[in-house]
Amino acid sequence: MKILPVQIWSGLAALSLLLTACDGAASTPTLPPPAISTPVAPTLPPPAVSTPTASVTDTPAPTAAPTAIPIYGPDSYPENINPLTGQAVEPAQINRIPIAVKITNFPVSARPQFGLSLADIVVEHIAEAGLTRFTAIFLQNDAAKVGAIRSARFIDAEVSPMFQAALVTSGSSFGTMDKLRRSPWFVEGLWRLVSEESAYNCPPLCRETPNDINTLFINTEAVRQVLTTKTTQGLGRPALNGLAFSATTPSGTPITELYIRFSKSAQVSWRYNAESGRYNRWQEKEPEGELVLHSDALTNVPITTANIVLLQANHVNNFVPEDFRDGGNCGVEIQIWTSGPARVFRDGQMIEGRWVRDDSTGLRLRLFDNAGNPIALKPGNTWIDFVTLNAELENTAPTFKVTNKVPDTQSVCPVPPTEAPTPDPNATPTIAP
């Protein structure tokens, strides 16, 4: 047994007397003040018994701060985040030019289409005569077969530059081609347009049945190989800012079905699947007929989406002949500039606000709620459905119904243009000054 030095015994005795005096002055027992507040001779170390030690239960263990759910966009994105889907990918998948592919939806015999389920974004719109057509944007994924590919429409002069995309079509009417050429996005002979009328052959544009307008298809990788010869290399990552993404569901109105009656001939129902957190697409098989599940002929899976963006915009007759059946039809100009009402459907919720596309957004599409805050899409693919400003809207929760008001494109459409004469191969060519 070790004997403590006299100095320590003396210090303990003095401290004991001091503590006893303090206890006598209080009416009820209290914790002693910390030892560091009691004067102690500088030559003596503070006794271990004088420093209160908190037990584990005195101080609760620190609670880990919840992990913040990131918001990507609308102005910038990490290098590995796709600005069109908000998903993490290999940078090589998005450091390239998007491809905008014009895909038919009519006649019904052209369904099911190939490759729609692999697109980052699909834009659905009225073409003419109440029929719908798609512009599918491919960036993140490639698809071995996409189509059937049909001709461009006026809206593609806005959608293609909005996504800095190369436009793939079967061709264009005279009026639509003129509209495309007048767009600042278009540069003749460069990568902006891939079509049969631009002298592209197979690959990348492959027609499976001659003289059948609904049998033209592409492989997106084959298109990209062609684009590398059209100065797309070295352009760097395109500016695709505008959309915001977050896994957190914004507060909104519970809606589990969006029904859109584009016209008597074209009806769509988006139905929310709570288990998958996605919307299944249903559409008509015949006018006013029963809706059937829409599938992708390439992947053999139903077409689904993480987001539906319903945009109202002014639709007007553009007086450009597009279709000559039943007396002829003009096309439709969908004026997707300035702003208009917007509704975003995600996670079984409807968030209302406005879309903006003007010089302040760099002519990129932006979505704002009614408080002026960016609406965050759910990471994943998106379908954008355009309807008219005067469309009838009806909230019959859990269904939101839209009845489109299609402009008259027939009664005031000019007659089909006269075919251009066949060039005389023996004629002396005219040299432009």
Secondary structure as UniProt FT lines:
FT   HELIX           6..25
FT   HELIX           35..37
FT   TURN            42..43
FT   HELIX           48..50
FT   TURN            56..58
FT   STRAND          71..72
FT   TURN            79..80
FT   TURN            83..85
FT   HELIX           91..94
FT   STRAND          99..104
FT   HELIX           108..110
FT   HELIX           116..118
FT   STRAND          121..126
FT   TURN            129..130
FT   STRAND          132..138
FT   STRAND          146..147
FT   TURN            154..155
FT   HELIX           156..162
FT   TURN            163..164
FT   STRAND          166..169
FT   HELIX           174..181
FT   TURN            184..185
FT   TURN            188..189
FT   TURN            191..192
FT   STRAND          193..195
FT   HELIX           196..198
FT   TURN            202..204
FT   STRAND          206..207
FT   TURN            210..211
FT   TURN            213..214
FT   STRAND          216..218
FT   HELIX           220..227
FT   HELIX           228..230
FT   TURN            233..234
FT   STRAND          244..246
FT   STRAND          253..254
FT   STRAND          257..261
FT   STRAND          267..273
FT   TURN            274..277
FT   STRAND          278..284
FT   TURN            287..288
FT   STRAND          291..293
FT   STRAND          295..296
FT   TURN            297..300
FT   STRAND          301..302
FT   STRAND          304..305
FT   STRAND          307..323
FT   HELIX           325..327
FT   STRAND          329..335
FT   STRAND          338..346
FT   TURN            347..348
FT   STRAND          349..357
FT   HELIX           359..361
FT   TURN            362..363
FT   STRAND          366..369
FT   TURN            370..371
FT   STRAND          376..377
FT   STRAND          382..388
FT   TURN            389..390
FT   STRAND          392..396
FT   TURN            397..398
FT   STRAND          399..403
FT   TURN            411..412
FT   TURN            425..426
//
